[in-house]
Amino acid sequence: MKKYFLIVMLLFNYLLSAQTTATNFTAKDCNGISHTLFNELDSGKVIIMVWVMPCANCINTGATASSVYKTYATSNPGKVRLYICD
């Protein structure tokens, strides 16, 4: 099992390093407002993205991303956005 896990992790690391440009997307937030990633970035916004699943293991990741967001948003008011993807 550890062997397969290692292979998956190596493949994952390769795929992450191979991607150099973000993929553009448009999505609506909880208020129904549409956001396009490249438009947000072009307007000077800093986007912090976290991918979580509805499970206990993702709580720490989401909390860490939220903490990073709060730190940067305090020193850069109005420029930082936190995107949470499920």
N, C-alpha and C positions, 0 to 999 in steps of 0.2 A: 504494500500500500504506500509506503514512504517513497518508493521508486516512482510511482505514478504521480504522486504529489509533486515531487521534484521536477518531473518532466512538465507538468502543467505550469508550475511556477516559472520555469525557464522559458516556456513558450509565452507566458503572460509578460515577462520582462522584455522579451524580444519584441512583442507587439507594441508595448508601451514605448520602447526606444525607437521603433520604426515610424511612429506617428509624430510628425513635427508641426502640423497645423491642425488646429481645432476644427471640428466639424460644425458647420453653422446649423442652427436649428431655431425654430420659432415655437414658443409654447405660451400658454396662458397661465397666469398665477392664480392664486386662490380667489382673487377679486375679479377674475375674468379679463384682466389686462394682458394683452399680447406683448411678448418680449422676444426679440431676435438677438441671438448671441453676438453676431458680428456688429450689429448696430450699437449694442451696449458697449462693446469694446471700442468701436470707432469714436464713440462720444466721450471716451476717456474713463469709463467705468472700470473698476477692478472686480472681476467675478471670481468668487470662491465657490467651487462646486464640490458637493459631496454626494456620493452614491450610497444609499442605505437600503436595507430591506427591513420589513417589519418583524425584526427579531431582536432578541436581547443582545446578541453579539455586536449589533450596529449602534447601540446606544453610545458607546464611548467615542466612536468615529464621528457621529453627529454632534456630540457635545464638544469635541475638540474643534471641529469646523466652526461651530457657533462661537467658541471662545476666540478663535483666530479672527473671525468676522468682527466681533465686538472690539477687539484690539485695534484692528485697522480702521474700522468705521469711526472710532473715537478720534483717531488722529487724522482721518481723511473724511470728514463729514460729507454725505451726499454722493461719494464716489464709489463706495463699496457695496456690492450686492452678494447675497448668499443664495445660491441655488441648491435645493435639495432634490435629488432625483431618486425615485423609488423604482 
